[in-house]
Amino acid sequence: MKILAIDTSCDETSAAVVDGRRVLSNVIYSQILIHKKWGGVVPSLAKRAHEERIDFVLEEVIRKFSMKGIDYIAVTQGPGLAVALEVGIKKAKELAKKNNKKLIAVNHLEGHIYSSFVQNRIGNPKRKFKFPYLALVVSGGHTEFVLFKDHLDYKIIGTTLDDAAGEALDKAAKLLGLGYPGGPVIERLAREVGNKDFHKFPRPMLRSDDLNFSFSGLKTSFYYFLKNQSAKTDPVDKLASSFQEAVFETIIKKTEKAIKQTGINRLVVGGGVIANLHLRQLLRNLVKKYQGEVLFPPFRYLSGDNAAMIGIVASYKAEKGMFVKNIEKLDRIPRMPLV
């Protein structure tokens, strides 16, 4: 079963061909250089870049295949940037109608949850599913816990009430004048000073009994700290490291609380922030404490959003006959809920 998947949820134009969990072809065009000088994603520029590149990306990804050999077409319906999502959906509908293929709509968060099970073309890594899992998604737009009970069976048990972790890191980097995207720069600076906590910034919502996140207050606290005259003499690397520690300690302590509340010690983790090596080690240390395991996506699927993980989800949806009933009515859902 070969599926052609498309993802244009934010600032990467991506397409992939998958066969089950095996990725046969994967192409990503990143828009980072376009948005870098603006300090963040500019919707109008993102849409234009998707429109300019999507045909090229699709041609590259199916160069060794033919549309006759493609069984189904999948596309990210949401959540994401509205004007970006519509580019991928429009193209997917066009291809489905032109080639008489059934269409599969996928939630972007499903992709992040399944991303730890992506395989290369020869079927590695050979990870078997051992349900249930506690899924943790940490990205620029999302920070949440999901009970991953079985294939395509999810229950959200914790989510962000305002800024997501990745968004908070990017905003902190902007306040420090580090550019966009800020997360990788903060990671590098924090590593240079040993990932230490030099300033005890707030750890939001750790006293609450729920599993929700809130990073807006932390960002505000950081903003006013930087406005203080004495803070202007502090080295940027120490400030970056301290802010990162505040975000990551919050995530780790909330994850520990989730493990205790659910009794599940098997974690699957997805989202761009998980590329941070320090956070990965913190999660490994935590799970080891509970004799569990944590699964991360391969690094090549962590650099940004990608269609490979969307295709993996689509393969399970195809097995259950979960196709779009009316292609003409398929539309973007920028705030698409997981369940």
Secondary structure, 3 states (H helix, E strand, C coil): CEEEEEECCCCEEEEEEEECCEEEEEEEEECHHHHHCCCCCCHHHHHHHHHHHHHHHHHHHCCCCCHHHCCEEEEEEECCCHHHHHHHHHHHHHHHHHHCCEEEEEEHHHHHHHHHHCECCCCCCCCCCCCCEEEEEECCCCEEEEEEEECCEEEEEECECCCCHHHHHHHHHHHCCCCCCCHHHHHHHHHHCCCCCCCCCCCCCCCCCCCCECCHHHHHHHHHHHHCHHHHHCCHHHHHHHHHHHHHHHHHHHHHHHHHHHCCCEEEEECHHHHCHHHHHHHHHHHHHCCCEEECCCHHHCCCCCHHHHHHHHHHHHHCCCCCCCHHHCCCCCCCCCC
